[in-house]
């Protein structure tokens, strides 16, 4: 993607070149950043139903950490890495926003 002038942007695709204007909403979006290893974030706003770990627990990758209800669905949140639970920032019944840091795991 390269800027032609202040209004239009060129997109070079396999099937051709395209010219488009970027919207204000696109320009003001939150930029993507690489996730931090061991941080377990809420991808959707919702309610914590049950927390299965506590600070100081040893967890393995894939181990169930908590149940998070979002959009009328129960989501099983599992450990992304093996390590020690450094902090648990939620409890049952908490309503949390999107991107909320629920649990932090210190890698081993």
N, C-alpha and C positions, 0 to 999 in steps of 0.2 A: 504494500500500500504506500503510495507516495503522493505528496501534496503537489497539485498543479498550480493552484492559487489559493486564496483565502476561502473560496466558496466550494470548489469541487475537489474531489479526491478520486484518484484512479485506482481501480482494483484490477489486477491482472490475474485472470483465472485460466484454467486449462482450455476452456472453450471460447475465450475471447477477452477483450478488455472492456471494462465498464467505467463510467463516470457517474458520480452521485454526489449529492449534498448531504452532509452529516447534520442530523437534527440537534437541537439544543439539549434534548433529553439524553442523547447519545454522548454528547460532549461533557455532560455533568454527571455521568454515571460513576459509580464507585469502581475504581480500577482494580483488576484482579491482582492479588498478591499470593505468593507461595505460602501454603499452610505451614504453621510451626509444628515441628515434630512433637507429638505428645499432647497437643491441645485438642480437646474434644469440644467442638462448637455445635450449637443448635443450627441446623440448616433451615428450619422453619420455626416460626413462633408457635408456642404451645404450652402444655402443662406437664410437669414431671409427675409421673404416676408412682414410680418406685425406684429407689436408688439401691443397687446391689453391692456397692463397695464403700469403703471408708478410707480416710486418709491413712497412709502407711501400709495399705494392703499391697501385696505383690500380685500383678495381673499378667496374663499371657495375651499375646495378640489374638484377637477374636473372642476374648472372654466378654460376657455380658456385663455392662457397667450400670445401665439404667433403662427404664421404659419411659418413653417420651410420647405423649399424645399430641398429634398435630393433624388438623383437618379431619377429625373424627377417626383417625387411624392410630393404632398403637405401634410405635417404632422401637425396635430393639437396637440400642446404641451399644456397640462393642468397642473394645480397646483396639486402637490402630497399631499399637506397638507393645512389646513386652517391657515391663518396668514396675516402678513403685508409684502408687497414687500419691502425688504431691499435694493436691488440694481437691476438695469437692465443694463446689460453689453453689450447689442446688440441694433442695430437700423435697420430699413428697409434697405435692400440692402447689409448688411454685409455678407461677406463670412467667414464662421467659420470652424475650424477643428473639428475632432472627440474629444469628451470629453471636449469641451469648456464650461465653466460655463456661461450660458446665463442669468439666473435670480436666485436670492437668496431670499428666503422667511423666515422671522422670525416667528416661531410658536407662537401661542397665548396660 
